[in-house]
Amino acid sequence: MKSLRTGNWRTLLGVVAIVVLLAPAIAQVTYIAKSGDTFTTLAEQFNVPAEKIAAANDLKVDAKLSAGQKLTIPDAEEAQAEETPKPDDSAEAKRPLTGRELYEERARLLEQQRKQQGQSIVTAATKFRGTPYRYGGLSSRGIDCSGLVVRAMMLNGKKVPHSSAALARMGTKVTYKELQPGDLVFFKTGRRGGGISHVGIWVGNNQFIHASSGRGVITSTLDGYYAKRLVCARRLH
């Protein structure tokens, strides 16, 4: 008698174990309705009779569903309840680019390279910070405003004239809002009626680096004296 009871318990435990293992395959799912959903479409999606879904939500099978409405899907197969898998990124990456995509990618790379070169120009000019001013100078012993531009550009593989007026006729004109590191800013610092006489290299944060006749190579803020004398800005890189 004792062995029989033990056998019954073992059988019962085995059945419980099977039920526990099978339980995850069938589940009750909470679903948020989307525009166009009906109990018929949900039945197809979750492989559950439309009448059963409607009854679980105390609704008639022909009831109109609203977007955002929370519904209970009884006995839903979890595989059906999962959202549509996202596209394979690797497959998308292998897809040949269209002509427009190639153009946009090239433009993006060129813009990235231009910004990097602009920052390199600023870095090159910064190496001369503290150098005394010398008219016509091009070295660490003495340098003038356009000479600083010449050296910074030269260190980045670009040859430009040693003249602020000539530099102001090169490249592309940019507005104050468009200014980026490496752009050139030009000023009229001479007597009234004179032309461009000073140039600096835009650093960012409303600052530029230049060779001041009184203080040598320094970084200044574009306000006051210089803001009043700013003429234009150009991009040469």
C-alpha positions in Angstrom: 0.0 0.0 0.0 2.8 2.4 0.9 4.6 1.7 -2.4 1.4 2.3 -4.4 1.0 5.7 -2.8 4.6 6.6 -3.5 4.1 5.6 -7.1 1.0 7.8 -7.3 2.8 10.8 -6.0 5.7 10.2 -8.5 3.1 10.1 -11.3 1.4 13.3 -10.1 4.8 15.1 -9.9 5.6 14.0 -13.4 2.4 15.4 -14.7 3.0 18.7 -12.9 6.5 18.9 -14.3 5.2 18.4 -17.9 2.5 21.1 -17.3 5.2 23.5 -16.0 7.4 22.9 -19.0 4.6 23.4 -21.5 3.1 26.5 -19.7 5.5 29.1 -21.3 4.3 28.0 -24.8 0.8 29.4 -24.1 0.3 32.7 -22.4 -2.1 35.6 -21.9 -0.8 38.6 -23.7 -1.7 42.3 -23.2 -1.9 44.0 -26.6 -2.3 47.7 -27.5 -4.5 48.0 -30.5 -3.3 49.9 -33.6 -5.4 51.7 -36.2 -7.1 49.2 -38.5 -7.1 46.4 -36.0 -10.2 44.1 -35.7 -10.8 40.9 -33.8 -10.5 39.1 -37.1 -7.0 40.5 -37.8 -6.0 39.8 -34.2 -7.2 36.2 -34.5 -5.0 35.7 -37.5 -2.0 37.4 -35.8 -2.2 35.4 -32.5 -3.8 32.2 -33.8 -6.7 32.6 -31.3 -10.4 32.5 -32.3 -11.8 36.1 -32.7 -14.8 35.1 -30.5 -12.5 34.1 -27.7 -10.5 37.3 -27.8 -13.8 39.4 -27.9 -15.2 37.4 -24.9 -12.0 37.9 -22.9 -12.5 41.6 -23.3 -16.2 41.7 -22.7 -16.9 42.9 -26.2 -18.8 41.6 -29.3 -16.7 40.1 -32.1 -17.8 42.9 -34.5 -17.0 45.7 -32.0 -14.9 48.6 -33.4 -11.4 48.8 -31.8 -9.7 52.1 -31.1 -6.0 52.8 -31.5 -4.3 52.6 -28.1 -7.0 50.4 -26.7 -5.6 47.8 -24.3 -6.8 44.3 -25.0 -6.2 40.9 -23.4 -5.3 38.0 -25.8 -6.0 34.7 -24.1 -4.0 31.5 -24.9 -1.8 33.5 -27.3 1.3 31.8 -28.7 4.3 33.9 -27.6 6.0 33.6 -30.9 2.9 35.3 -32.5 2.8 37.9 -29.8 6.3 39.2 -30.5 6.7 42.2 -32.7 7.8 41.9 -36.2 11.7 41.4 -36.1 13.8 44.4 -37.2 15.4 44.2 -40.6 18.8 42.6 -40.7 21.3 45.5 -40.5 24.0 43.5 -42.2 21.7 42.8 -45.2 20.9 46.6 -45.4 24.6 47.4 -45.3 25.2 45.0 -48.2 22.6 46.8 -50.4 24.2 48.9 -53.1 23.9 52.6 -52.5 21.8 54.7 -54.9 23.4 57.6 -56.7 21.8 60.1 -54.3 23.1 58.1 -51.3 26.6 58.0 -52.8 26.5 61.8 -53.3 25.2 62.4 -49.7 27.9 60.1 -48.2 30.6 61.8 -50.2 29.4 65.2 -49.0 29.3 64.0 -45.4 32.9 62.7 -45.6 34.1 65.9 -47.3 32.4 68.0 -44.6 34.0 65.9 -41.9 37.5 66.2 -43.5 37.0 70.0 -43.9 36.2 70.4 -40.2 39.2 68.3 -39.2 41.4 70.4 -41.4 39.9 73.6 -39.9 40.8 72.4 -36.4 44.3 71.5 -37.6 44.8 75.1 -38.9 43.8 76.4 -35.5 46.2 73.9 -33.8 49.0 75.0 -36.1 48.4 78.7 -35.4 48.3 78.1 -31.6 51.9 76.9 -31.7 52.9 80.5 -32.5 51.1 81.9 -29.4 53.4 84.3 -27.7 55.5 85.0 -30.8 56.4 88.7 -31.0 54.9 90.8 -33.9 57.2 91.7 -36.8 55.9 93.2 -40.0 56.6 90.8 -42.9 57.7 88.1 -40.4 57.1 84.4 -41.0 59.0 82.7 -38.1 58.9 82.1 -34.4 61.3 85.0 -34.0 58.6 87.4 -35.3 55.5 87.2 -37.4 52.7 89.4 -38.7 48.9 88.7 -39.0 48.9 87.3 -42.6 52.3 85.6 -41.9 50.5 83.6 -39.1 47.9 82.5 -41.7 50.6 81.6 -44.2 52.4 79.4 -41.7 49.2 77.7 -40.3 48.1 76.9 -43.8 51.5 75.8 -44.9 51.6 73.3 -42.0 48.3 71.9 -43.5 49.6 71.6 -47.0 48.1 74.8 -48.4 50.0 77.7 -50.0 48.5 81.1 -49.6 49.7 84.7 -50.2 51.3 86.8 -47.5 48.7 89.5 -47.7 45.5 90.0 -45.7 43.9 91.9 -48.7 44.7 89.1 -51.1 43.5 86.4 -48.6 40.2 88.3 -48.4 39.5 87.6 -52.1 40.1 83.8 -51.8 37.9 80.9 -50.7 34.2 81.1 -49.9 32.5 83.9 -48.0 30.8 82.8 -44.7 28.5 84.7 -42.3 29.1 85.0 -38.6 26.6 82.2 -37.9 28.5 79.9 -40.3 31.9 80.5 -38.8 33.8 77.4 -37.9 37.4 76.8 -36.6 40.0 77.5 -39.2 37.9 80.2 -41.1 39.6 83.6 -41.6 38.2 86.9 -40.2 39.2 90.2 -41.8 39.3 93.7 -40.3 39.8 97.3 -41.3 42.1 98.6 -38.5 43.7 101.5 -40.4 42.5 105.0 -41.1 39.0 105.7 -42.3 38.5 104.8 -46.0 41.4 102.3 -46.0 41.0 98.6 -47.1 41.4 95.4 -45.2 44.5 95.6 -43.0 44.2 92.7 -40.5 43.3 89.0 -40.5 42.8 86.4 -37.8 42.0 82.7 -37.6 38.6 81.8 -36.1 39.0 79.5 -33.0 35.3 79.3 -32.0 33.4 80.4 -28.9 33.5 84.0 -30.4 37.3 84.0 -30.4 40.1 84.3 -33.0 43.9 83.9 -32.9 46.0 86.6 -34.6 49.2 88.5 -34.6 48.6 91.8 -32.8 51.0 94.6 -33.6 51.1 95.5 -29.9 51.0 92.1 -28.2 52.2 89.5 -30.7 50.3 86.3 -31.3 47.3 86.2 -29.0 43.7 84.9 -28.8 41.1 87.7 -28.7 37.3 87.9 -28.3 35.3 89.3 -31.2 33.7 92.2 -29.4 34.4 95.9 -28.8 37.2 97.2 -30.9 37.4 94.2 -33.3 33.6 93.7 -33.6 33.3 97.3 -34.9 36.1 96.7 -37.4 35.1 93.3 -38.7 34.6 93.4 -42.5 34.1 89.8 -43.6 35.0 86.1 -43.1 36.2 83.6 -45.6 36.8 79.8 -45.7 39.9 78.6 -47.5 40.0 75.0 -46.4 
